[in-house]
Amino acid sequence: MNSNSGEEKSKMETPLVDHELEDTELHLQFDKLMDDVYNNMWSIRKQDEIKASCEDLNERIHLEVSAKPILVKIVSKNHLNWSLLMTACEKLKHEWSCPAIKFLIEMNPSV
């Protein structure tokens, strides 16, 4: 193991605060994804709509976080200082959300 591995791991485990991000595009992408995860079930009442919404969100989380893994390191000042993982665990309580939660756990450097 080289000495840089420890430094890289330490950098990956340090959370980033969304309001401190210099990359405006990344900040906006994170905010939109957090809002969608946080409010995913707010107005949905029908079971088939819940399932479809969860499946769409699972796919979106997978695509966006795969493209920008740094998204799992960010915590939101607007959402109780939660990360995507914490928000998903608290707000996505349906069985159809399990793939998104599992993926975020696998991608999260501090878990």
Order of alpha helices (4+ residues) and beta strands (2+ residues): alpha-beta-alpha-alpha-beta-beta-alpha-alpha
